[in-house]
Amino acid sequence: MAGISKAISNELFLKCHVALKQQGKSGKVARKLQAIISAKNHNISQVAKIFGMTRATLFKWIKDFKHQSIDGLLVKKRQRQEEIA
């Protein structure tokens, strides 16, 4: 049997729950928070498969939330590089 992830501390788990309550249950950020919360009690590979992403993506979301809270999970607009004429 695959082990439970140790990548998510209890403190981070609780922060995710609070953030999810504030965000609501729909939207891209809420989906990311739900994946992180699920990864606390389930295997990272299983959670990634269920949510349709790679393990690397899920680990990135965990890392981004640890360091930047909700701001780390927001979808960032890509900046266009201006063509030099």
C-alpha positions as CSV (number, residue, x, y, z in Angstrom):
1,M,0.0,0.0,0.0
2,A,1.3,3.4,-0.9
3,G,2.1,5.8,1.9
4,I,0.5,9.0,2.9
5,S,2.3,12.2,1.8
6,K,4.6,13.9,4.2
7,A,4.9,16.9,1.9
8,I,2.0,18.7,3.7
9,S,2.3,19.7,7.3
10,N,-0.7,19.9,9.6
11,E,-0.3,23.7,9.6
12,L,-0.4,23.9,5.8
13,F,-3.4,21.5,5.7
14,L,-5.3,23.9,8.0
15,K,-4.3,26.9,6.0
16,C,-5.6,25.3,2.9
17,H,-9.0,24.5,4.6
18,V,-9.3,28.2,5.7
19,A,-8.4,29.4,2.2
20,L,-10.8,27.1,0.6
21,K,-13.6,28.3,2.8
22,Q,-12.8,31.9,1.8
23,Q,-12.5,31.0,-1.9
24,G,-15.6,28.9,-2.2
25,K,-15.7,25.4,-3.8
26,S,-15.5,26.4,-7.4
27,G,-12.8,27.9,-9.6
28,K,-9.2,27.1,-10.4
29,V,-7.8,28.2,-7.1
30,A,-10.4,26.1,-5.2
31,R,-9.5,23.1,-7.4
32,K,-5.8,23.5,-6.5
33,L,-6.6,23.8,-2.8
34,Q,-8.8,20.7,-2.9
35,A,-5.9,18.8,-4.6
36,I,-3.5,19.9,-1.9
37,I,-5.9,19.0,0.9
38,S,-6.5,15.6,-0.7
39,A,-2.7,15.0,-0.9
40,K,-2.5,15.3,2.9
41,N,-4.4,12.1,3.4
42,H,-3.8,10.2,0.2
43,N,-0.9,9.2,-2.0
44,I,0.4,12.1,-4.2
45,S,0.4,9.9,-7.3
46,Q,-3.2,8.9,-6.8
47,V,-4.3,12.5,-6.2
48,A,-2.5,13.7,-9.3
49,K,-4.1,11.0,-11.4
50,I,-7.6,11.8,-10.0
51,F,-7.2,15.5,-10.6
52,G,-5.7,14.9,-14.1
53,M,-2.2,16.4,-13.5
54,T,1.4,15.3,-13.0
55,R,3.0,14.7,-9.6
56,A,5.3,17.6,-10.4
57,T,2.4,20.0,-10.9
58,L,0.9,19.0,-7.6
59,F,4.2,19.4,-5.8
60,K,4.6,22.8,-7.5
61,W,1.2,23.9,-6.2
62,I,2.1,22.7,-2.7
63,K,5.4,24.6,-2.8
64,D,3.7,27.8,-4.2
65,F,1.1,27.7,-1.5
66,K,3.7,27.2,1.2
67,H,5.7,30.2,0.0
68,Q,3.0,32.6,-1.3
69,S,-0.3,31.4,0.2
70,I,-3.3,32.1,-2.2
71,D,-1.2,34.4,-4.4
72,G,1.0,31.4,-5.3
73,L,-2.0,29.6,-6.7
74,L,-3.4,32.4,-8.8
75,V,-3.3,32.0,-12.6
76,K,-0.7,34.5,-13.8
77,K,-1.1,36.2,-17.1
78,R,1.8,35.8,-19.4
79,Q,3.7,38.9,-20.4
80,R,4.2,39.5,-24.0
81,Q,7.6,40.5,-25.1
82,E,7.5,43.5,-27.3
83,E,9.1,43.1,-30.6
84,I,12.1,45.2,-31.2
85,A,11.8,46.9,-34.5
